Amino acid sequence: MYLSELSVFLEEPLFSAIYYGNLNTMFYHIACAAFILAFFALYHRGMKKKAAFTPFVKVREPLTVKRKLLLYFMTVIPVFITSAALDFRFKLVYGLGERVTAMTLLGNGVGYIHTAAKLLCVIYFVALVEAAFEAMFHSVRPVPVGGILAAATFGIGEMVFAPSAFSLLQLFLIGYFGVVYILSQKRFGVTYALALIMYIL
């Protein structure tokens, strides 16, 4: 996933003659997202074929109302804490700034596509680790091992390869996604949707 960050080096040969403003950033995010998604497709195909693993399985048993409310509450908590730290502004609004143009919105939109591709890998990793530990130890553990290992790899990786003012928050959230995955009874789609909301807002 972090090899995709090398797309930044394409800026020199492509944009050295003319500065294209927001298009520079947009191209970088598009290149990163394309690289990640292509790798993800190949990796998942290999895992499904060789290890018979896929997290994209529809769970027939619906979530109880109590568990749904718990998941909604867990989604609201980090969003509220983050907005409170930013003078009660959503991280999305804070990142846009005061002067918002159509190109700024488009640039940020492409950036969120890149973020969505990264989160796809993170939640897949959480699901993969949980399945591996369950297969090895044949027991249900109260500890979200997938989230802890995801934070130790993807979270620290974010801090090293793509540092930002929100690096510590992202480190916490990646571990938090592991808890959400377990509480959602290992529903990939639910965890991914809630992770997008928490990460972007």
C-alpha positions, 0 to 999 in steps of 0.5 A: 500500500505504501509503495503507492506513495512513490507516485509523488515522484511522477510529479517531476516528469509530468509537471516540471514544465507547467504548474497545474495547481490542484491537478498535481494533487489530484493526479497523485491521489488518482495514481495512488488509488489505482495502484492500491486497488490493482494490488488489492484485486490481485492479492484478494484473488490469490488469497481466495484461490490459495487460502480460500479466504474472503471477508466478502461473505453476507451474514444471514443473521441480522444485527440486533437493535442493541448491537446496531445502537452500540455501533452507531454510538461507537461511530459518533464518539470519535467524530464528536471528540475530533470535532470538539478538538477542532472547535466543533468543526468536522475534520472534513470542514476543517480540511477544506478551509474557509475559501472553498472553490470547485477545484478544492472540492474536486481535489478533496474528493479525489483525495477521499477516493485515495483514503477509501482505497487505503481503508479497504486494505486496512479493514481487509487486513483486520479481517485477515488477521482475525480469521488467521488467529481463529483458525490457529487457536480455535477460540473466540478472543475478547481482544481485537487482535486484528485492530491492534496489529493493523494499528502497529502496521498501517497506523505507524506506516501512516505516521512515517510515509504520510504524516499529517496533523491527524497522524495520532488520531489515525493511529487510534482509529485504525485500532478502533476499527478492529473493535468495530469489526468484532462488534459488527460480528465480522461484517466487512461491509458494515465495518468499512462503511463506519470506518469511512464515516469516522476517518473522513469526519 
